[in-house]
């Protein structure tokens, strides 16, 4: 039985009890360095974003892999939908793929209603997810042409 090698934090000013939560926040929730700084400051840990950046560069790959490994697998029923949003008075189109448990698989927001971009998002998602979904449910809008989602799922 092999155990995973833990990152070595020797030579750093802060202990592992501070470096680990900072990196976990940064990679798990896709926060910016300043948000990580503020969240840790609320817990009484004073860091600068310039302190967290080298940690992310050195230990980031291992943290991201561990987090990705622990995430639940996507379900076999996907819901694909398209929504019109108004952001700062400008109309935007949002395409979203969600599985039956509510896990957001992918999101695309654009100013134009770009059907090829939505289909490209779906193709990339299908390449990334294994195995492909058993069922895809769409909102029957024009961006998901008839049979398009099913054709991509069989590839």
C-alpha positions, 0 to 999 in steps of 0.5 A: 500500500502506498501513501501519497507524498505530502508537500514539504513546507520546510524553508517557508516562514509560515507553518503547514497549518497556514499554507494548506488552508490558503491553498485549499481556498485558492484552488477549491473555490477558484478565489483570487489571491486577495480573497484568500487574503481576506478570508484568512485575515478574518481568521486572524492570519495576516498574509499578503497576496504576494505570499500566497502566489509562490505557494500556489506555483510550487504546491498548486498542482498537487492540491488541484489534483487532490481536490479534483480526485475528491470531487463527486463524479458527474451523474448520467443525466445532464440538463443543458440550458440557455438563459439571457442575462442582463449585465450592466445593461448589456444583454448576455447569453449563458449556456450551462450544463448541470447534472441531476444532483446539481453539480455545475459541469460547465458554464459559458457566458457571451455577449452574442448568441453564438451557437457554435460556441455552445456546441464547442462547450458541449464537445469539450465537456464530453471529452472531459467527462467519462463516461458520457451521459446516458440522457441529455435534457435541453430546454429546446432552444435553437442553440441546441439543434435537434439531435445535436446533443445526442450526436455528440454523446455517442462519439 
